[in-house]
Amino acid sequence: SIAVRHILARTFLKKKNYAKAIDNYTRMIGLLKENFSVDDTLTNQYDLSGCYSDLGDAYGACERYRDAIRAYLDGKDAVTSLTDQRDNQAKCARMNFKLSNAYFMVQEYEEALGHLEQLKAVLSDGIVTPFKDFELGDMFYNIGFIYHQQKKFPQARVMLQKALEYRANAYGEDSEQVLTTHIALGHCSVEECEYDDAYDHYSTAYHSSKRVHGYRESTT
């Protein structure tokens, strides 16, 4: 039954048995689509968009990013059936976030950036979304990375600076994520001939790495 498939799918996903999670989510979604209309109360009860989202997560954990993208796109379509506009926007924001990450992993940066821009627009409207600092840090880092690839260095620096703030809050000042962001900001500063800024970022990354890994200055 649908209820049993739902329980099995969620259980396997939590246990990181992704193959069985994918199988049960796929079967469950098939049953929902076969037996109920999109706006049916039972479909809403089992949160069709959420099932697609979880299915995409399972595909992503298996590095099947193309399949994940298809699942997230189907989930985004399912969100439009929600009657609660605020819930609709919040779920669309979450789906755009996941789509941007999946497109980023397959190096389709224009698609990734498009979904990130949609997400930024929703966030600027003050819509409450369940995003945590590490997620927002990754989002701004990815935007900065894409802008850097496009040689839009001023825009890249703005996004990476935002990423730095969120990542420092989420991971700590000496984390690998913050170190990587400082290095990326250093690269952008070099491209803009802002050598003092570049030195500051590289120096911060270097001293952070020394604290974490205990490097010693060479005496030779």
Disulfide bonds with the S-S distance in Angstrom:
none
